[in-house]
Each structure stands twice: as structure tokens, then as C-alpha cells.
């Protein structure tokens, strides 16, 4: 699974650093580093949507407050 978080200026202002930190923590806690290719990307062109996250080719909008639930629903439950 390829997980990408936008770290462009608009998403940074909306909390992408916190989303990245939370995802890194959850990937480690769930021992998924060998199953999740985690990367940052500059502007994905969806600046109005909040922190832009893509899983493979699917786009999602995530906030620091929803990052953990998003991870559980869209990443951990799909991989395990």
C-alpha cells in the first residue's frame, strides 16, 4: 500500500506535520512498515480539501483530529 501525505504549504498550515507524525507512530505501533510505503508529497492540487492524503490512487481529506480513526479504518483494517 502506498500512503502519501501532502506537505505543501496549504496542507502544512492545516496540520500535515501532525498527520505525518501520527501516521508514522501508528505504522510503527502496528508493525506495518513492511506493508505501507509511506511518503510525503508536495502539492497534490486539492488545497481546499484540507490535509490531502492518498492511498494508492485514492484521495482523502484528513485532519490532525481524524488521522488516527482514518488510519484504523482505511489502512490498518485493510492490511490486517
mmJSON file of the N, C-alpha and C atoms, coordinates in Angstrom:
{"data_MODEL":{"atom_site":{
"group_PDB":["ATOM","ATOM","ATOM","ATOM","ATOM","ATOM","ATOM","ATOM","ATOM","ATOM","ATOM","ATOM","ATOM","ATOM","ATOM","ATOM","ATOM","ATOM","ATOM","ATOM","ATOM","ATOM","ATOM","ATOM","ATOM","ATOM","ATOM","ATOM","ATOM","ATOM","ATOM","ATOM","ATOM","ATOM","ATOM","ATOM","ATOM","ATOM","ATOM","ATOM","ATOM","ATOM","ATOM","ATOM","ATOM","ATOM","ATOM","ATOM","ATOM","ATOM","ATOM","ATOM","ATOM","ATOM","ATOM","ATOM","ATOM","ATOM","ATOM","ATOM","ATOM","ATOM","ATOM","ATOM","ATOM","ATOM","ATOM","ATOM","ATOM","ATOM","ATOM","ATOM","ATOM","ATOM","ATOM","ATOM","ATOM","ATOM","ATOM","ATOM","ATOM","ATOM","ATOM","ATOM","ATOM","ATOM","ATOM","ATOM","ATOM","ATOM","ATOM","ATOM","ATOM","ATOM","ATOM","ATOM","ATOM","ATOM","ATOM","ATOM","ATOM","ATOM","ATOM","ATOM","ATOM","ATOM","ATOM","ATOM","ATOM","ATOM","ATOM","ATOM","ATOM","ATOM","ATOM","ATOM","ATOM","ATOM","ATOM","ATOM","ATOM","ATOM","ATOM","ATOM","ATOM","ATOM","ATOM","ATOM","ATOM","ATOM","ATOM","ATOM","ATOM","ATOM","ATOM","ATOM","ATOM","ATOM","ATOM","ATOM","ATOM","ATOM","ATOM","ATOM","ATOM","ATOM","ATOM","ATOM","ATOM","ATOM","ATOM","ATOM","ATOM","ATOM","ATOM","ATOM","ATOM","ATOM","ATOM","ATOM","ATOM","ATOM","ATOM","ATOM","ATOM","ATOM","ATOM","ATOM","ATOM","ATOM","ATOM","ATOM","ATOM","ATOM","ATOM","ATOM","ATOM","ATOM","ATOM","ATOM","ATOM","ATOM","ATOM","ATOM","ATOM","ATOM","ATOM","ATOM","ATOM","ATOM","ATOM","ATOM","ATOM","ATOM","ATOM","ATOM","ATOM","ATOM","ATOM","ATOM","ATOM","ATOM","ATOM","ATOM","ATOM","ATOM","ATOM","ATOM","ATOM","ATOM","ATOM","ATOM","ATOM","ATOM","ATOM","ATOM","ATOM","ATOM","ATOM","ATOM","ATOM","ATOM","ATOM","ATOM","ATOM","ATOM","ATOM","ATOM","ATOM","ATOM","ATOM","ATOM","ATOM","ATOM","ATOM","ATOM","ATOM","ATOM","ATOM","ATOM"],
"id":[1,2,3,4,5,6,7,8,9,10,11,12,13,14,15,16,17,18,19,20,21,22,23,24,25,26,27,28,29,30,31,32,33,34,35,36,37,38,39,40,41,42,43,44,45,46,47,48,49,50,51,52,53,54,55,56,57,58,59,60,61,62,63,64,65,66,67,68,69,70,71,72,73,74,75,76,77,78,79,80,81,82,83,84,85,86,87,88,89,90,91,92,93,94,95,96,97,98,99,100,101,102,103,104,105,106,107,108,109,110,111,112,113,114,115,116,117,118,119,120,121,122,123,124,125,126,127,128,129,130,131,132,133,134,135,136,137,138,139,140,141,142,143,144,145,146,147,148,149,150,151,152,153,154,155,156,157,158,159,160,161,162,163,164,165,166,167,168,169,170,171,172,173,174,175,176,177,178,179,180,181,182,183,184,185,186,187,188,189,190,191,192,193,194,195,196,197,198,199,200,201,202,203,204,205,206,207,208,209,210,211,212,213,214,215,216,217,218,219,220,221,222,223,224,225,226,227,228,229,230,231,232,233,234,235,236,237,238,239,240],
"type_symbol":["N","C","C","N","C","C","N","C","C","N","C","C","N","C","C","N","C","C","N","C","C","N","C","C","N","C","C","N","C","C","N","C","C","N","C","C","N","C","C","N","C","C","N","C","C","N","C","C","N","C","C","N","C","C","N","C","C","N","C","C","N","C","C","N","C","C","N","C","C","N","C","C","N","C","C","N","C","C","N","C","C","N","C","C","N","C","C","N","C","C","N","C","C","N","C","C","N","C","C","N","C","C","N","C","C","N","C","C","N","C","C","N","C","C","N","C","C","N","C","C","N","C","C","N","C","C","N","C","C","N","C","C","N","C","C","N","C","C","N","C","C","N","C","C","N","C","C","N","C","C","N","C","C","N","C","C","N","C","C","N","C","C","N","C","C","N","C","C","N","C","C","N","C","C","N","C","C","N","C","C","N","C","C","N","C","C","N","C","C","N","C","C","N","C","C","N","C","C","N","C","C","N","C","C","N","C","C","N","C","C","N","C","C","N","C","C","N","C","C","N","C","C","N","C","C","N","C","C","N","C","C","N","C","C","N","C","C","N","C","C"],
"label_atom_id":["N","CA","C","N","CA","C","N","CA","C","N","CA","C","N","CA","C","N","CA","C","N","CA","C","N","CA","C","N","CA","C","N","CA","C","N","CA","C","N","CA","C","N","CA","C","N","CA","C","N","CA","C","N","CA","C","N","CA","C","N","CA","C","N","CA","C","N","CA","C","N","CA","C","N","CA","C","N","CA","C","N","CA","C","N","CA","C","N","CA","C","N","CA","C","N","CA","C","N","CA","C","N","CA","C","N","CA","C","N","CA","C","N","CA","C","N","CA","C","N","CA","C","N","CA","C","N","CA","C","N","CA","C","N","CA","C","N","CA","C","N","CA","C","N","CA","C","N","CA","C","N","CA","C","N","CA","C","N","CA","C","N","CA","C","N","CA","C","N","CA","C","N","CA","C","N","CA","C","N","CA","C","N","CA","C","N","CA","C","N","CA","C","N","CA","C","N","CA","C","N","CA","C","N","CA","C","N","CA","C","N","CA","C","N","CA","C","N","CA","C","N","CA","C","N","CA","C","N","CA","C","N","CA","C","N","CA","C","N","CA","C","N","CA","C","N","CA","C","N","CA","C","N","CA","C","N","CA","C","N","CA","C","N","CA","C","N","CA","C","N","CA","C","N","CA","C","N","CA","C"],
"label_alt_id":[null,null,null,null,null,null,null,null,null,null,null,null,null,null,null,null,null,null,null,null,null,null,null,null,null,null,null,null,null,null,null,null,null,null,null,null,null,null,null,null,null,null,null,null,null,null,null,null,null,null,null,null,null,null,null,null,null,null,null,null,null,null,null,null,null,null,null,null,null,null,null,null,null,null,null,null,null,null,null,null,null,null,null,null,null,null,null,null,null,null,null,null,null,null,null,null,null,null,null,null,null,null,null,null,null,null,null,null,null,null,null,null,null,null,null,null,null,null,null,null,null,null,null,null,null,null,null,null,null,null,null,null,null,null,null,null,null,null,null,null,null,null,null,null,null,null,null,null,null,null,null,null,null,null,null,null,null,null,null,null,null,null,null,null,null,null,null,null,null,null,null,null,null,null,null,null,null,null,null,null,null,null,null,null,null,null,null,null,null,null,null,null,null,null,null,null,null,null,null,null,null,null,null,null,null,null,null,null,null,null,null,null,null,null,null,null,null,null,null,null,null,null,null,null,null,null,null,null,null,null,null,null,null,null,null,null,null,null,null,null],
"label_comp_id":["UNK","UNK","UNK","UNK","UNK","UNK","UNK","UNK","UNK","UNK","UNK","UNK","UNK","UNK","UNK","UNK","UNK","UNK","UNK","UNK","UNK","UNK","UNK","UNK","UNK","UNK","UNK","UNK","UNK","UNK","UNK","UNK","UNK","UNK","UNK","UNK","UNK","UNK","UNK","UNK","UNK","UNK","UNK","UNK","UNK","UNK","UNK","UNK","UNK","UNK","UNK","UNK","UNK","UNK","UNK","UNK","UNK","UNK","UNK","UNK","UNK","UNK","UNK","UNK","UNK","UNK","UNK","UNK","UNK","UNK","UNK","UNK","UNK","UNK","UNK","UNK","UNK","UNK","UNK","UNK","UNK","UNK","UNK","UNK","UNK","UNK","UNK","UNK","UNK","UNK","UNK","UNK","UNK","UNK","UNK","UNK","UNK","UNK","UNK","UNK","UNK","UNK","UNK","UNK","UNK","UNK","UNK","UNK","UNK","UNK","UNK","UNK","UNK","UNK","UNK","UNK","UNK","UNK","UNK","UNK","UNK","UNK","UNK","UNK","UNK","UNK","UNK","UNK","UNK","UNK","UNK","UNK","UNK","UNK","UNK","UNK","UNK","UNK","UNK","UNK","UNK","UNK","UNK","UNK","UNK","UNK","UNK","UNK","UNK","UNK","UNK","UNK","UNK","UNK","UNK","UNK","UNK","UNK","UNK","UNK","UNK","UNK","UNK","UNK","UNK","UNK","UNK","UNK","UNK","UNK","UNK","UNK","UNK","UNK","UNK","UNK","UNK","UNK","UNK","UNK","UNK","UNK","UNK","UNK","UNK","UNK","UNK","UNK","UNK","UNK","UNK","UNK","UNK","UNK","UNK","UNK","UNK","UNK","UNK","UNK","UNK","UNK","UNK","UNK","UNK","UNK","UNK","UNK","UNK","UNK","UNK","UNK","UNK","UNK","UNK","UNK","UNK","UNK","UNK","UNK","UNK","UNK","UNK","UNK","UNK","UNK","UNK","UNK","UNK","UNK","UNK","UNK","UNK","UNK","UNK","UNK","UNK","UNK","UNK","UNK"],
"label_asym_id":["A","A","A","A","A","A","A","A","A","A","A","A","A","A","A","A","A","A","A","A","A","A","A","A","A","A","A","A","A","A","A","A","A","A","A","A","A","A","A","A","A","A","A","A","A","A","A","A","A","A","A","A","A","A","A","A","A","A","A","A","A","A","A","A","A","A","A","A","A","A","A","A","A","A","A","A","A","A","A","A","A","A","A","A","A","A","A","A","A","A","A","A","A","A","A","A","A","A","A","A","A","A","A","A","A","A","A","A","A","A","A","A","A","A","A","A","A","A","A","A","A","A","A","A","A","A","A","A","A","A","A","A","A","A","A","A","A","A","A","A","A","A","A","A","A","A","A","A","A","A","A","A","A","A","A","A","A","A","A","A","A","A","A","A","A","A","A","A","A","A","A","A","A","A","A","A","A","A","A","A","A","A","A","A","A","A","A","A","A","A","A","A","A","A","A","A","A","A","A","A","A","A","A","A","A","A","A","A","A","A","A","A","A","A","A","A","A","A","A","A","A","A","A","A","A","A","A","A","A","A","A","A","A","A","A","A","A","A","A","A"],
"label_entity_id":["1","1","1","1","1","1","1","1","1","1","1","1","1","1","1","1","1","1","1","1","1","1","1","1","1","1","1","1","1","1","1","1","1","1","1","1","1","1","1","1","1","1","1","1","1","1","1","1","1","1","1","1","1","1","1","1","1","1","1","1","1","1","1","1","1","1","1","1","1","1","1","1","1","1","1","1","1","1","1","1","1","1","1","1","1","1","1","1","1","1","1","1","1","1","1","1","1","1","1","1","1","1","1","1","1","1","1","1","1","1","1","1","1","1","1","1","1","1","1","1","1","1","1","1","1","1","1","1","1","1","1","1","1","1","1","1","1","1","1","1","1","1","1","1","1","1","1","1","1","1","1","1","1","1","1","1","1","1","1","1","1","1","1","1","1","1","1","1","1","1","1","1","1","1","1","1","1","1","1","1","1","1","1","1","1","1","1","1","1","1","1","1","1","1","1","1","1","1","1","1","1","1","1","1","1","1","1","1","1","1","1","1","1","1","1","1","1","1","1","1","1","1","1","1","1","1","1","1","1","1","1","1","1","1","1","1","1","1","1","1"],
"label_seq_id":[1,1,1,2,2,2,3,3,3,4,4,4,5,5,5,6,6,6,7,7,7,8,8,8,9,9,9,10,10,10,11,11,11,12,12,12,13,13,13,14,14,14,15,15,15,16,16,16,17,17,17,18,18,18,19,19,19,20,20,20,21,21,21,22,22,22,23,23,23,24,24,24,25,25,25,26,26,26,27,27,27,28,28,28,29,29,29,30,30,30,31,31,31,32,32,32,33,33,33,34,34,34,35,35,35,36,36,36,37,37,37,38,38,38,39,39,39,40,40,40,41,41,41,42,42,42,43,43,43,44,44,44,45,45,45,46,46,46,47,47,47,48,48,48,49,49,49,50,50,50,51,51,51,52,52,52,53,53,53,54,54,54,55,55,55,56,56,56,57,57,57,58,58,58,59,59,59,60,60,60,61,61,61,62,62,62,63,63,63,64,64,64,65,65,65,66,66,66,67,67,67,68,68,68,69,69,69,70,70,70,71,71,71,72,72,72,73,73,73,74,74,74,75,75,75,76,76,76,77,77,77,78,78,78,79,79,79,80,80,80],
"pdbx_PDB_ins_code":[null,null,null,null,null,null,null,null,null,null,null,null,null,null,null,null,null,null,null,null,null,null,null,null,null,null,null,null,null,null,null,null,null,null,null,null,null,null,null,null,null,null,null,null,null,null,null,null,null,null,null,null,null,null,null,null,null,null,null,null,null,null,null,null,null,null,null,null,null,null,null,null,null,null,null,null,null,null,null,null,null,null,null,null,null,null,null,null,null,null,null,null,null,null,null,null,null,null,null,null,null,null,null,null,null,null,null,null,null,null,null,null,null,null,null,null,null,null,null,null,null,null,null,null,null,null,null,null,null,null,null,null,null,null,null,null,null,null,null,null,null,null,null,null,null,null,null,null,null,null,null,null,null,null,null,null,null,null,null,null,null,null,null,null,null,null,null,null,null,null,null,null,null,null,null,null,null,null,null,null,null,null,null,null,null,null,null,null,null,null,null,null,null,null,null,null,null,null,null,null,null,null,null,null,null,null,null,null,null,null,null,null,null,null,null,null,null,null,null,null,null,null,null,null,null,null,null,null,null,null,null,null,null,null,null,null,null,null,null,null],
"Cartn_x":[0.842,0.0,0.892,0.574,1.311,0.469,0.998,0.337,1.143,0.489,1.17,0.408,1.141,0.555,1.159,0.294,0.767,1.432,2.622,3.322,3.564,2.76,2.83,2.372,2.553,2.297,0.862,-0.125,-1.52,-1.828,-1.404,-1.65,-0.821,0.373,1.199,0.471,-0.111,-0.851,-2.038,-2.624,-3.793,-3.421,-2.117,-1.706,-1.078,-0.548,0.015,1.158,1.938,3.025,2.48,1.376,0.771,0.209,-0.353,-0.87,0.285,1.382,2.552,3.072,3.207,3.707,2.786,1.487,0.526,0.597,0.648,0.75,2.04,3.165,4.434,4.33,3.747,3.573,2.698,1.597,0.672,1.241,2.006,2.666,3.63,4.41,5.346,4.62,3.604,2.864,2.181,1.765,1.062,1.976,3.285,4.274,3.92,3.621,3.205,4.24,5.433,6.429,6.816,6.661,6.973,5.794,4.624,3.438,2.937,3.424,2.99,4.191,4.124,5.139,4.681,5.258,4.806,5.719,5.112,5.907,5.17,5.92,5.357,5.375,4.507,4.463,4.133,4.693,4.314,3.024,2.386,1.035,0.427,-0.7,-1.438,-2.559,-2.702,-3.691,-5.079,-5.204,-6.502,-6.439,-5.823,-5.533,-6.773,-7.899,-9.113,-9.677,-9.192,-9.751,-9.153,-8.158,-7.52,-6.25,-5.801,-4.593,-4.924,-4.261,-4.534,-3.728,-4.427,-3.817,-4.253,-3.322,-3.69,-3.25,-4.103,-3.779,-3.864,-2.702,-2.567,-3.06,-4.144,-4.606,-5.881,-6.266,-7.494,-7.189,-7.928,-7.727,-8.657,-8.105,-8.881,-8.457,-9.334,-9.022,-8.985,-7.889,-7.68,-7.278,-7.648,-7.195,-6.384,-5.637,-4.933,-5.892,-7.106,-8.087,-8.666,-8.675,-9.258,-8.21,-6.931,-5.853,-5.864,-6.036,-5.995,-7.168,-8.355,-9.529,-9.395,-8.905,-8.665,-7.696,-6.621,-5.623,-6.256,-7.026,-7.664,-8.626,-9.401,-10.426,-9.875,-8.956,-8.507,-7.169,-6.426,-5.109,-4.991,-5.048,-4.842,-5.865,-7.122,-8.165,-8.077,-7.553,-7.432,-6.24,-5.155,-3.927,-3.998,-4.561,-4.558,-5.562],
"Cartn_y":[-1.171,0.0,1.24,2.181,3.445,4.527,5.086,6.127,7.407,8.467,9.734,10.858,11.733,12.908,14.138,15.064,16.32,17.143,17.66,18.516,19.9,20.235,21.565,22.617,23.874,24.954,24.998,24.812,24.864,23.72,22.525,21.385,21.487,22.057,22.258,23.153,24.236,25.157,24.447,23.482,22.77,21.568,21.346,20.324,19.07,19.135,17.913,17.33,18.183,17.672,16.747,17.126,16.306,15.002,15.069,13.865,12.92,13.448,12.631,11.961,12.73,12.171,11.075,11.284,10.29,9.028,9.17,8.001,7.232,7.939,7.268,6.455,7.07,6.407,5.163,5.282,4.163,3.057,3.416,2.397,1.589,2.268,1.579,0.721,1.287,0.559,-0.694,-0.645,-1.777,-2.669,-2.415,-3.211,-3.324,-2.187,-2.183,-1.554,-1.297,-0.615,-1.417,-2.737,-3.548,-3.643,-3.137,-3.226,-1.874,-0.795,0.551,1.34,1.768,2.639,4.062,4.69,5.99,7.088,8.127,9.214,10.542,11.603,12.942,13.391,14.325,14.861,16.337,17.094,18.499,18.621,19.712,19.993,18.957,18.43,17.461,18.134,19.451,20.2,20.216,19.75,19.738,20.584,21.733,22.566,22.912,23.086,23.464,22.333,21.116,19.95,19.681,20.395,20.104,19.332,18.596,17.803,16.672,16.686,15.727,14.446,13.339,12.028,11.145,10.402,9.426,8.045,7.087,5.671,5.083,4.618,4.198,5.36,5.259,6.373,7.024,6.723,7.266,8.451,9.549,10.784,10.873,11.38,11.597,12.921,13.485,14.683,14.28,14.594,14.183,15.407,15.435,16.483,15.825,16.605,16.003,15.289,15.801,15.186,13.882,13.696,12.484,11.469,11.809,10.963,9.544,9.409,8.074,7.216,7.753,6.998,6.656,7.594,7.344,6.179,6.186,5.116,3.761,3.709,2.454,1.951,2.859,2.5,2.182,2.993,2.884,2.183,1.988,1.385,0.092,0.189,-0.99,-2.082,-1.726,-2.748,-3.389,-2.658,-3.181,-4.133,-3.808,-4.604,-5.878,-5.792,-6.946,-7.942],
"Cartn_z":[0.0,0.0,0.0,-0.877,-0.904,-0.237,0.844,1.622,1.472,0.979,0.758,1.442,2.115,2.758,2.103,1.704,1.129,2.228,1.92,2.871,2.269,1.257,0.661,1.652,1.308,2.271,2.784,1.929,2.369,3.341,3.001,3.889,5.173,5.053,6.244,7.241,6.742,7.607,8.263,7.557,8.064,8.94,9.162,10.122,9.553,8.342,7.756,8.589,9.25,10.09,11.177,11.779,12.833,12.262,11.072,10.409,10.104,9.587,9.285,10.553,11.624,12.885,13.411,13.335,13.81,12.971,11.651,10.779,11.036,11.203,11.49,12.784,13.799,15.089,14.936,14.233,14.08,13.198,12.196,11.362,12.226,13.061,13.95,14.976,15.633,16.672,16.126,14.869,14.261,13.419,13.499,12.76,11.276,10.653,9.253,8.328,8.824,7.994,6.758,6.803,5.628,4.655,5.062,4.215,3.726,4.336,3.969,3.466,2.224,1.653,1.937,2.958,3.449,2.925,2.338,1.757,1.882,1.724,1.643,0.189,-0.127,-1.487,-1.406,-2.316,-2.381,-3.16,-3.069,-3.528,-4.482,-4.05,-4.86,-5.646,-5.475,-6.236,-5.618,-4.402,-3.717,-2.451,-2.537,-1.368,-0.536,-1.173,-0.456,0.391,0.196,0.884,2.259,2.672,3.959,3.73,4.705,4.53,3.553,2.424,1.358,1.582,1.578,1.767,0.608,0.051,-0.967,-0.515,-0.792,-0.611,-2.001,-2.469,-3.856,-4.724,-5.437,-6.264,-5.743,-4.514,-3.943,-3.03,-3.218,-2.476,-1.273,-0.159,1.069,1.687,2.48,3.253,4.724,5.391,6.786,7.589,8.85,9.758,10.865,11.633,12.762,13.721,13.86,14.762,14.225,12.909,12.336,11.877,12.029,11.498,12.081,13.377,13.984,13.519,13.509,13.045,11.563,10.767,9.352,9.183,9.946,9.864,10.184,11.256,11.666,10.575,10.006,9.036,7.645,7.166,5.774,5.573,6.654,6.499,7.296,8.607,9.454,9.187,9.06,8.858,7.481,6.51,5.141,5.034,5.72,5.617,6.456,7.627,8.536,8.159],
"occupancy":[1.0,1.0,1.0,1.0,1.0,1.0,1.0,1.0,1.0,1.0,1.0,1.0,1.0,1.0,1.0,1.0,1.0,1.0,1.0,1.0,1.0,1.0,1.0,1.0,1.0,1.0,1.0,1.0,1.0,1.0,1.0,1.0,1.0,1.0,1.0,1.0,1.0,1.0,1.0,1.0,1.0,1.0,1.0,1.0,1.0,1.0,1.0,1.0,1.0,1.0,1.0,1.0,1.0,1.0,1.0,1.0,1.0,1.0,1.0,1.0,1.0,1.0,1.0,1.0,1.0,1.0,1.0,1.0,1.0,1.0,1.0,1.0,1.0,1.0,1.0,1.0,1.0,1.0,1.0,1.0,1.0,1.0,1.0,1.0,1.0,1.0,1.0,1.0,1.0,1.0,1.0,1.0,1.0,1.0,1.0,1.0,1.0,1.0,1.0,1.0,1.0,1.0,1.0,1.0,1.0,1.0,1.0,1.0,1.0,1.0,1.0,1.0,1.0,1.0,1.0,1.0,1.0,1.0,1.0,1.0,1.0,1.0,1.0,1.0,1.0,1.0,1.0,1.0,1.0,1.0,1.0,1.0,1.0,1.0,1.0,1.0,1.0,1.0,1.0,1.0,1.0,1.0,1.0,1.0,1.0,1.0,1.0,1.0,1.0,1.0,1.0,1.0,1.0,1.0,1.0,1.0,1.0,1.0,1.0,1.0,1.0,1.0,1.0,1.0,1.0,1.0,1.0,1.0,1.0,1.0,1.0,1.0,1.0,1.0,1.0,1.0,1.0,1.0,1.0,1.0,1.0,1.0,1.0,1.0,1.0,1.0,1.0,1.0,1.0,1.0,1.0,1.0,1.0,1.0,1.0,1.0,1.0,1.0,1.0,1.0,1.0,1.0,1.0,1.0,1.0,1.0,1.0,1.0,1.0,1.0,1.0,1.0,1.0,1.0,1.0,1.0,1.0,1.0,1.0,1.0,1.0,1.0,1.0,1.0,1.0,1.0,1.0,1.0,1.0,1.0,1.0,1.0,1.0,1.0,1.0,1.0,1.0,1.0,1.0,1.0],
"B_iso_or_equiv":[0.0,0.0,0.0,0.0,0.0,0.0,0.0,0.0,0.0,0.0,0.0,0.0,0.0,0.0,0.0,0.0,0.0,0.0,0.0,0.0,0.0,0.0,0.0,0.0,0.0,0.0,0.0,0.0,0.0,0.0,0.0,0.0,0.0,0.0,0.0,0.0,0.0,0.0,0.0,0.0,0.0,0.0,0.0,0.0,0.0,0.0,0.0,0.0,0.0,0.0,0.0,0.0,0.0,0.0,0.0,0.0,0.0,0.0,0.0,0.0,0.0,0.0,0.0,0.0,0.0,0.0,0.0,0.0,0.0,0.0,0.0,0.0,0.0,0.0,0.0,0.0,0.0,0.0,0.0,0.0,0.0,0.0,0.0,0.0,0.0,0.0,0.0,0.0,0.0,0.0,0.0,0.0,0.0,0.0,0.0,0.0,0.0,0.0,0.0,0.0,0.0,0.0,0.0,0.0,0.0,0.0,0.0,0.0,0.0,0.0,0.0,0.0,0.0,0.0,0.0,0.0,0.0,0.0,0.0,0.0,0.0,0.0,0.0,0.0,0.0,0.0,0.0,0.0,0.0,0.0,0.0,0.0,0.0,0.0,0.0,0.0,0.0,0.0,0.0,0.0,0.0,0.0,0.0,0.0,0.0,0.0,0.0,0.0,0.0,0.0,0.0,0.0,0.0,0.0,0.0,0.0,0.0,0.0,0.0,0.0,0.0,0.0,0.0,0.0,0.0,0.0,0.0,0.0,0.0,0.0,0.0,0.0,0.0,0.0,0.0,0.0,0.0,0.0,0.0,0.0,0.0,0.0,0.0,0.0,0.0,0.0,0.0,0.0,0.0,0.0,0.0,0.0,0.0,0.0,0.0,0.0,0.0,0.0,0.0,0.0,0.0,0.0,0.0,0.0,0.0,0.0,0.0,0.0,0.0,0.0,0.0,0.0,0.0,0.0,0.0,0.0,0.0,0.0,0.0,0.0,0.0,0.0,0.0,0.0,0.0,0.0,0.0,0.0,0.0,0.0,0.0,0.0,0.0,0.0,0.0,0.0,0.0,0.0,0.0,0.0],
"pdbx_formal_charge":[null,null,null,null,null,null,null,null,null,null,null,null,null,null,null,null,null,null,null,null,null,null,null,null,null,null,null,null,null,null,null,null,null,null,null,null,null,null,null,null,null,null,null,null,null,null,null,null,null,null,null,null,null,null,null,null,null,null,null,null,null,null,null,null,null,null,null,null,null,null,null,null,null,null,null,null,null,null,null,null,null,null,null,null,null,null,null,null,null,null,null,null,null,null,null,null,null,null,null,null,null,null,null,null,null,null,null,null,null,null,null,null,null,null,null,null,null,null,null,null,null,null,null,null,null,null,null,null,null,null,null,null,null,null,null,null,null,null,null,null,null,null,null,null,null,null,null,null,null,null,null,null,null,null,null,null,null,null,null,null,null,null,null,null,null,null,null,null,null,null,null,null,null,null,null,null,null,null,null,null,null,null,null,null,null,null,null,null,null,null,null,null,null,null,null,null,null,null,null,null,null,null,null,null,null,null,null,null,null,null,null,null,null,null,null,null,null,null,null,null,null,null,null,null,null,null,null,null,null,null,null,null,null,null,null,null,null,null,null,null],
"auth_seq_id":[1,1,1,2,2,2,3,3,3,4,4,4,5,5,5,6,6,6,7,7,7,8,8,8,9,9,9,10,10,10,11,11,11,12,12,12,13,13,13,14,14,14,15,15,15,16,16,16,17,17,17,18,18,18,19,19,19,20,20,20,21,21,21,22,22,22,23,23,23,24,24,24,25,25,25,26,26,26,27,27,27,28,28,28,29,29,29,30,30,30,31,31,31,32,32,32,33,33,33,34,34,34,35,35,35,36,36,36,37,37,37,38,38,38,39,39,39,40,40,40,41,41,41,42,42,42,43,43,43,44,44,44,45,45,45,46,46,46,47,47,47,48,48,48,49,49,49,50,50,50,51,51,51,52,52,52,53,53,53,54,54,54,55,55,55,56,56,56,57,57,57,58,58,58,59,59,59,60,60,60,61,61,61,62,62,62,63,63,63,64,64,64,65,65,65,66,66,66,67,67,67,68,68,68,69,69,69,70,70,70,71,71,71,72,72,72,73,73,73,74,74,74,75,75,75,76,76,76,77,77,77,78,78,78,79,79,79,80,80,80],
"auth_comp_id":["UNK","UNK","UNK","UNK","UNK","UNK","UNK","UNK","UNK","UNK","UNK","UNK","UNK","UNK","UNK","UNK","UNK","UNK","UNK","UNK","UNK","UNK","UNK","UNK","UNK","UNK","UNK","UNK","UNK","UNK","UNK","UNK","UNK","UNK","UNK","UNK","UNK","UNK","UNK","UNK","UNK","UNK","UNK","UNK","UNK","UNK","UNK","UNK","UNK","UNK","UNK","UNK","UNK","UNK","UNK","UNK","UNK","UNK","UNK","UNK","UNK","UNK","UNK","UNK","UNK","UNK","UNK","UNK","UNK","UNK","UNK","UNK","UNK","UNK","UNK","UNK","UNK","UNK","UNK","UNK","UNK","UNK","UNK","UNK","UNK","UNK","UNK","UNK","UNK","UNK","UNK","UNK","UNK","UNK","UNK","UNK","UNK","UNK","UNK","UNK","UNK","UNK","UNK","UNK","UNK","UNK","UNK","UNK","UNK","UNK","UNK","UNK","UNK","UNK","UNK","UNK","UNK","UNK","UNK","UNK","UNK","UNK","UNK","UNK","UNK","UNK","UNK","UNK","UNK","UNK","UNK","UNK","UNK","UNK","UNK","UNK","UNK","UNK","UNK","UNK","UNK","UNK","UNK","UNK","UNK","UNK","UNK","UNK","UNK","UNK","UNK","UNK","UNK","UNK","UNK","UNK","UNK","UNK","UNK","UNK","UNK","UNK","UNK","UNK","UNK","UNK","UNK","UNK","UNK","UNK","UNK","UNK","UNK","UNK","UNK","UNK","UNK","UNK","UNK","UNK","UNK","UNK","UNK","UNK","UNK","UNK","UNK","UNK","UNK","UNK","UNK","UNK","UNK","UNK","UNK","UNK","UNK","UNK","UNK","UNK","UNK","UNK","UNK","UNK","UNK","UNK","UNK","UNK","UNK","UNK","UNK","UNK","UNK","UNK","UNK","UNK","UNK","UNK","UNK","UNK","UNK","UNK","UNK","UNK","UNK","UNK","UNK","UNK","UNK","UNK","UNK","UNK","UNK","UNK","UNK","UNK","UNK","UNK","UNK","UNK"],
"auth_asym_id":["A","A","A","A","A","A","A","A","A","A","A","A","A","A","A","A","A","A","A","A","A","A","A","A","A","A","A","A","A","A","A","A","A","A","A","A","A","A","A","A","A","A","A","A","A","A","A","A","A","A","A","A","A","A","A","A","A","A","A","A","A","A","A","A","A","A","A","A","A","A","A","A","A","A","A","A","A","A","A","A","A","A","A","A","A","A","A","A","A","A","A","A","A","A","A","A","A","A","A","A","A","A","A","A","A","A","A","A","A","A","A","A","A","A","A","A","A","A","A","A","A","A","A","A","A","A","A","A","A","A","A","A","A","A","A","A","A","A","A","A","A","A","A","A","A","A","A","A","A","A","A","A","A","A","A","A","A","A","A","A","A","A","A","A","A","A","A","A","A","A","A","A","A","A","A","A","A","A","A","A","A","A","A","A","A","A","A","A","A","A","A","A","A","A","A","A","A","A","A","A","A","A","A","A","A","A","A","A","A","A","A","A","A","A","A","A","A","A","A","A","A","A","A","A","A","A","A","A","A","A","A","A","A","A","A","A","A","A","A","A"],
"auth_atom_id":["N","CA","C","N","CA","C","N","CA","C","N","CA","C","N","CA","C","N","CA","C","N","CA","C","N","CA","C","N","CA","C","N","CA","C","N","CA","C","N","CA","C","N","CA","C","N","CA","C","N","CA","C","N","CA","C","N","CA","C","N","CA","C","N","CA","C","N","CA","C","N","CA","C","N","CA","C","N","CA","C","N","CA","C","N","CA","C","N","CA","C","N","CA","C","N","CA","C","N","CA","C","N","CA","C","N","CA","C","N","CA","C","N","CA","C","N","CA","C","N","CA","C","N","CA","C","N","CA","C","N","CA","C","N","CA","C","N","CA","C","N","CA","C","N","CA","C","N","CA","C","N","CA","C","N","CA","C","N","CA","C","N","CA","C","N","CA","C","N","CA","C","N","CA","C","N","CA","C","N","CA","C","N","CA","C","N","CA","C","N","CA","C","N","CA","C","N","CA","C","N","CA","C","N","CA","C","N","CA","C","N","CA","C","N","CA","C","N","CA","C","N","CA","C","N","CA","C","N","CA","C","N","CA","C","N","CA","C","N","CA","C","N","CA","C","N","CA","C","N","CA","C","N","CA","C","N","CA","C","N","CA","C","N","CA","C","N","CA","C","N","CA","C","N","CA","C","N","CA","C"],
"pdbx_PDB_model_num":[1,1,1,1,1,1,1,1,1,1,1,1,1,1,1,1,1,1,1,1,1,1,1,1,1,1,1,1,1,1,1,1,1,1,1,1,1,1,1,1,1,1,1,1,1,1,1,1,1,1,1,1,1,1,1,1,1,1,1,1,1,1,1,1,1,1,1,1,1,1,1,1,1,1,1,1,1,1,1,1,1,1,1,1,1,1,1,1,1,1,1,1,1,1,1,1,1,1,1,1,1,1,1,1,1,1,1,1,1,1,1,1,1,1,1,1,1,1,1,1,1,1,1,1,1,1,1,1,1,1,1,1,1,1,1,1,1,1,1,1,1,1,1,1,1,1,1,1,1,1,1,1,1,1,1,1,1,1,1,1,1,1,1,1,1,1,1,1,1,1,1,1,1,1,1,1,1,1,1,1,1,1,1,1,1,1,1,1,1,1,1,1,1,1,1,1,1,1,1,1,1,1,1,1,1,1,1,1,1,1,1,1,1,1,1,1,1,1,1,1,1,1,1,1,1,1,1,1,1,1,1,1,1,1,1,1,1,1,1,1]
}}}
